[in-house]
Amino acid sequence: MLAAVVLQCDHPVGQLSINFPHYSSATMDKNLQAEKESEDLATRAAAIHAVGKEINEQAICIWLFDTPYSFIANKHLHGLNGLRNHIVSSGGPPMPFLAEVWIDRERK
């Protein structure tokens, strides 16, 4: 459903839209509709795969930036692997994994 929300071209040019280039095509619209309406997981997955393929083939949006993330901790702070793994696997902004973080005050 995320792809349908992100790519629907319901907003005319000049209005705020997450679909920055206001891209639309018959194939894209058909696949977004299938993803939104189908209850079959395989059908929805195939539709989203087709949407992603079209986005990549048409080079609709090319992001020309990268945001590096770093964090610093002393030797008493543990459990930051969840944060590191999230950044590496998703490429997204760091999410707080506070439930996994703990302090060992007795470590020398």
LUMTI-153878 format. One record per atom (N, C-alpha, C): residue in three letters; x, y, z. Coordinates in Angstrom, 3 decimals. Each point is the difference from the previous one (the first is absolute). Example, Ala and Ser with C-alpha at 12.3 -4.5 7.8 and 13.67 -1.06 7.14 Angstrom:
% residues 2
 residu        x        y        z
    ALA   13.190   -5.690    7.800
    ALA   -0.890    1.190    0.000
    ALA    0.900    1.200    0.000
    SER   -0.350    1.050   -0.720
    SER    0.820    1.190    0.060
    SER   -0.770    1.090    0.730
END
This chain:
% residues 108
 residu        x        y        z
    MET    0.820   -1.188    0.000
    MET   -0.820    1.188    0.000
    MET    0.862    1.249    0.000
    LEU    1.217   -0.089    0.542
    LEU    0.874    1.165    0.046
    LEU    0.260    0.543   -1.389
    ALA    0.288   -0.876   -0.949
    ALA    0.281    0.469   -1.359
    ALA   -1.208    0.724   -0.575
    ALA   -1.194   -0.510    0.275
    ALA   -1.205    0.649   -0.497
    ALA   -0.140    1.391    0.597
    VAL    0.285    0.139    1.252
    VAL   -0.101    1.301    0.660
    VAL    1.045    0.955   -0.546
    VAL    1.216   -0.485   -0.162
    VAL    1.101    0.859   -0.432
    VAL   -0.155    0.435   -1.446
    LEU   -0.466   -0.862   -0.877
    LEU    0.066    0.288   -1.420
    LEU   -1.300    0.443   -0.648
    GLN   -1.113   -0.050    0.696
    GLN   -1.226    0.451   -0.625
    GLN    0.155    1.465   -0.379
    CYS   -0.466    0.331   -1.173
    CYS    0.151    1.363   -0.497
    CYS   -1.324    0.738    0.153
    ASP   -0.504    0.081    1.224
    ASP   -1.275    0.649    0.262
    ASP    0.143    1.511    0.145
    HIS    1.220    0.468    0.148
    HIS    0.223    1.419    0.243
    HIS    0.483    0.680   -1.272
    PRO   -0.696    1.029   -0.447
    PRO    0.457    0.715   -1.198
    PRO    1.349    0.663    0.240
    VAL    0.713    0.261   -1.087
    VAL    1.268    0.702    0.088
    VAL   -0.232    1.323    0.715
    GLY    0.889    0.312    0.917
    GLY   -0.130    1.229    0.779
    GLY   -0.529   -0.258    1.400
    GLN   -0.573   -1.187    0.230
    GLN   -0.460   -0.373    1.328
    GLN    0.992   -0.977    0.614
    LEU    0.030   -0.030    1.325
    LEU    0.905   -0.886    0.720
    LEU   -0.331   -1.462   -0.310
    SER    1.035   -0.752   -0.350
    SER   -0.178   -1.407   -0.330
    SER    1.291   -0.749    0.295
    ILE   -0.118   -1.217    0.508
    ILE    1.179   -0.831    0.205
    ILE    0.493   -0.532   -1.341
    ASN   -0.870   -0.064   -0.984
    ASN    0.377   -0.402   -1.358
    ASN    0.643    1.228   -0.663
    PHE    1.254    0.259    0.344
    PHE    0.678    1.230   -0.401
    PHE   -0.084    0.302   -1.497
    PRO    0.273   -0.959   -0.867
    PRO   -0.027    0.322   -1.432
    PRO   -1.404   -0.076   -0.615
    HIS   -1.003   -0.362    0.798
    HIS   -1.373   -0.187   -0.492
    HIS   -0.025   -1.002   -1.143
    TYR    0.768   -1.075    0.166
    TYR    0.092   -1.042   -1.017
    TYR   -1.265   -0.835   -0.024
    SER   -0.442   -0.347   -1.184
    SER   -1.161   -0.866   -0.159
    SER    0.123   -0.730   -1.334
    SER   -0.435   -1.239   -0.021
    SER   -0.072   -0.769   -1.245
    SER   -1.115   -1.022    0.162
    ALA   -0.473   -0.520   -1.095
    ALA   -1.074   -1.003    0.054
    ALA    0.452   -1.237    0.777
    THR    1.244   -0.423   -0.230
    THR    0.527   -1.173    0.696
    THR    0.124    0.264    1.492
    MET    0.535    1.157    0.337
    MET    0.157    0.367    1.416
    MET   -1.368    0.047    0.687
    ASP   -0.962    0.675   -0.638
    ASP   -1.341    0.118    0.591
    ASP   -0.650   -1.366    0.187
    LYS    0.172   -0.900   -0.989
    LYS   -0.583   -1.350    0.088
    LYS    0.603   -0.762    1.177
    ASN    1.320    0.072    0.149
    ASN    0.662   -0.725    1.088
    ASN   -0.307    0.605    1.369
    LEU   -0.080    1.303    0.077
    LEU   -0.359    0.629    1.277
    LEU   -1.425   -0.370    0.404
    GLN   -0.896   -0.066   -0.989
    GLN   -1.387   -0.387    0.282
    GLN   -0.054   -1.456    0.474
    ALA    0.764   -0.875   -0.644
    ALA    0.035   -1.412    0.398
    ALA    0.544   -0.136    1.418
    GLU    1.034    0.753    0.322
    GLU    0.577   -0.061    1.341
    GLU   -0.997    0.491    1.045
    LYS   -0.748    0.993   -0.345
    LYS   -0.944    0.591    0.954
    LYS   -1.241   -0.877    0.205
    GLU   -0.456   -0.660   -1.050
    GLU   -1.285   -0.703    0.066
    GLU    0.094   -1.501    0.255
    SER    1.095   -0.617   -0.382
    SER    0.100   -1.454    0.108
    SER    0.205   -0.440    1.453
    GLU   -0.617   -1.112    0.353
    GLU    0.225   -0.593    1.314
    GLU    1.020   -1.136   -0.085
    ASP    0.406   -0.354   -1.225
    ASP    0.961   -1.065   -0.222
    ASP    1.416    0.564    0.141
    LEU    0.747   -0.524    0.958
    LEU    1.339    0.503    0.277
    LEU    0.934   -0.128   -1.197
    ALA   -0.078   -1.102   -0.731
    ALA    0.867   -0.200   -1.166
    ALA   -0.312    1.025   -1.095
    THR   -1.263    0.298   -0.193
    THR   -0.405    0.999   -0.997
    THR    0.517    1.375    0.395
    ARG   -0.146    0.326    1.279
    ARG    0.466    1.302    0.481
    ARG    1.517    0.105   -0.106
    ALA    0.709   -1.069    0.349
    ALA    1.463    0.009   -0.080
    ALA    0.456    0.170   -1.451
    ALA   -0.654   -0.683   -0.923
    ALA    0.359    0.119   -1.419
    ALA   -0.263    1.418   -0.504
    ALA   -1.100    0.597    0.447
    ALA   -0.324    1.368   -0.414
    ALA    1.036    0.987    0.518
    ILE    0.396   -0.137    1.258
    ILE    0.998    0.903    0.572
    ILE    1.355   -0.220   -0.665
    HIS    0.334   -1.250   -0.323
    HIS    1.238   -0.283   -0.716
    HIS   -0.017    0.718   -1.358
    ALA   -1.126   -0.058   -0.684
    ALA   -0.123    0.661   -1.308
    ALA    0.110    1.515    0.140
    VAL   -0.566    0.552    1.069
    VAL    0.112    1.437    0.254
    VAL    1.468    0.380    0.198
    GLY    0.693   -0.747    0.839
    GLY    1.421    0.274    0.242
    GLY    0.825   -0.110   -1.268
    LYS   -0.311   -1.003   -0.816
    LYS    0.729   -0.184   -1.262
    LYS   -0.220    1.190   -0.927
    GLU   -1.239    0.461   -0.096
    GLU   -0.286    1.150   -0.866
    GLU    0.677    1.265    0.509
    ILE   -0.031    0.202    1.310
    ILE    0.670    1.172    0.580
    ILE    1.480   -0.022   -0.357
    ASN    0.627   -1.158    0.139
    ASN    1.427   -0.124   -0.303
    ASN    0.285    0.160   -1.491
    GLU   -0.824   -0.605   -0.838
    GLU    0.224    0.089   -1.442
    GLU   -0.185    1.415   -0.529
    GLN   -0.957    0.716    0.551
    GLN   -0.292    1.360   -0.471
    GLN    0.864    1.059    0.692
    ALA    0.780   -0.418    1.008
    ALA    0.840    0.938    0.770
    ALA   -0.818    1.218    0.416
    ILE   -1.119   -0.272    0.644
    ILE   -0.940    1.051    0.380
    ILE    0.617    0.974    0.992
    CYS    0.616   -0.507    1.023
    CYS    0.645    0.845    1.012
    CYS    1.416   -0.512    0.204
    ILE    0.950    0.873   -0.114
    ILE    1.385   -0.368    0.264
    ILE    0.477    0.870    1.154
    TRP    0.201   -0.614    1.144
    TRP    0.429    0.732    1.191
    TRP    1.507    0.187   -0.065
    LEU    0.441    1.212    0.076
    LEU    1.408    0.322   -0.157
    LEU    0.658    0.374    1.319
    PHE   -0.382   -0.684    1.048
    PHE    0.622    0.261    1.289
    PHE    0.057   -1.269    0.817
    ASP    0.832    0.030    1.004
    ASP    0.132   -1.104    0.934
    ASP    0.199    0.618    1.375
    THR   -0.668   -0.529    0.981
    THR    0.139    0.524    1.348
    THR    0.750   -1.016    0.845
    PRO    1.270    0.275    0.288
    PRO    0.749   -0.943    0.849
    PRO   -0.433    0.135    1.460
    TYR   -0.012   -1.099    0.689
    TYR   -0.360   -0.005    1.410
    TYR    1.151   -0.579    0.803
    SER    0.195    0.527    1.167
    SER    1.005   -0.567    0.896
    SER   -0.482    0.171    1.432
    PHE    0.547   -0.822    0.861
    PHE   -0.306    0.133    1.420
    PHE    1.244   -0.363    0.788
    ILE    0.123    0.644    1.136
    ILE    1.168   -0.194    0.855
    ILE   -0.495   -0.411    1.377
    ALA    0.666   -0.984    0.587
    ALA   -0.388   -0.455    1.331
    ALA    1.250   -0.416    0.758
    ASN   -0.086    0.046    1.314
    ASN    1.148   -0.478    0.771
    ASN   -0.112   -1.508    0.207
    LYS    1.010   -0.589    0.601
    LYS    0.077   -1.455    0.121
    LYS   -1.067   -0.586    0.924
    HIS   -0.705    0.818    0.748
    HIS   -1.033   -0.498    0.914
    HIS   -1.374   -0.155   -0.674
    LEU   -0.166    0.585   -1.170
    LEU   -1.284   -0.050   -0.696
    LEU   -0.008   -1.177   -0.969
    HIS   -0.993   -0.860    0.121
    HIS   -0.113   -1.213   -0.816
    HIS   -1.350   -0.032   -0.714
    GLY   -0.104   -0.850   -1.001
    GLY   -1.272   -0.217   -0.688
    GLY   -0.234    0.914   -1.186
    LEU    1.051    0.591   -0.532
    LEU   -0.166    0.908   -1.132
    LEU    0.000   -0.715   -1.353
    ASN    0.211   -1.309   -0.004
    ASN    0.011   -0.718   -1.280
    ASN   -1.329    0.105   -0.728
    GLY   -1.100    0.030    0.724
    GLY   -1.306    0.147   -0.649
    GLY   -0.081    1.294   -0.786
    LEU    0.528    1.055    0.562
    LEU    0.020    1.282   -0.692
    LEU    0.904   -0.063   -1.225
    ARG    1.198   -0.535    0.156
    ARG    0.934   -0.112   -1.121
    ARG   -0.583   -0.878   -1.099
    ASN   -0.566   -1.136    0.374
    ASN   -0.564   -0.908   -0.991
    ASN   -1.169    0.626   -0.743
    HIS   -0.797    0.813    0.686
    HIS   -1.124    0.663   -0.662
    HIS    0.506    0.972   -1.061
    ILE    1.014    0.772    0.327
    ILE    0.534    0.980   -0.947
    ILE    0.556   -0.713   -1.231
    VAL    0.746   -1.063    0.205
    VAL    0.624   -0.724   -1.105
    VAL   -1.049   -0.697   -0.856
    SER   -0.974   -0.668    0.624
    SER   -0.954   -0.802   -0.773
    SER   -1.069    0.842   -0.677
    SER   -0.428    1.083    0.619
    SER   -1.093    0.770   -0.585
    SER    0.475    1.230   -0.741
    GLY    1.196    0.461    0.333
    GLY    0.474    1.234   -0.604
    GLY   -0.744    1.206    0.520
    GLY   -0.866   -0.232    0.964
    GLY   -0.823    1.080    0.506
    GLY    0.607    0.689    1.196
    PRO   -0.714    0.976    0.484
    PRO    0.496    0.730    1.159
    PRO    0.034   -0.889    1.233
    PRO    0.867    0.305    0.927
    PRO    0.078   -0.841    1.190
    PRO   -1.291    0.056    0.803
    MET   -0.443   -1.155    0.410
    MET   -1.184   -0.094    0.856
    MET    0.479   -0.356    1.400
    PRO   -0.600    0.560    1.009
    PRO    0.461   -0.308    1.362
    PRO   -0.379   -1.421    0.421
    PHE    0.994   -0.799    0.275
    PHE   -0.214   -1.352    0.485
    PHE    0.303   -0.012    1.495
    LEU   -0.689    0.851    0.738
    LEU    0.309    0.197    1.411
    LEU   -0.240   -1.238    0.841
    ALA   -0.905   -0.860   -0.423
    ALA   -0.269   -1.211    0.773
    ALA    1.197   -0.940   -0.010
    GLU    0.891    0.150   -0.979
    GLU    1.162   -0.878   -0.124
    GLU    1.254    0.607    0.632
    VAL   -0.049    1.257    0.372
    VAL    1.188    0.690    0.516
    VAL    0.065   -0.151    1.521
    TRP    1.199   -0.285    0.513
    TRP    0.181   -0.130    1.450
    TRP    1.388    0.484    0.380
    ILE    0.135    0.359    1.268
    ILE    1.254    0.520    0.533
    ILE    0.583   -0.993    0.982
    ASP    1.284   -0.291   -0.157
    ASP    0.728   -0.864    0.914
    ASP    0.965    0.888    0.770
    ARG   -0.406    0.432    1.162
    ARG    0.817    0.930    0.789
    ARG    1.167   -0.693    0.726
    GLU   -0.021   -1.335    0.042
    GLU    1.065   -0.724    0.696
    GLU    1.159   -0.355   -0.903
    ARG   -0.166    0.165   -1.304
    ARG    1.091   -0.318   -0.949
    ARG    1.137    0.998    0.192
    LYS    1.201   -0.484    0.036
    LYS    1.167    0.871    0.215
    LYS    0.717    0.264   -1.289
END
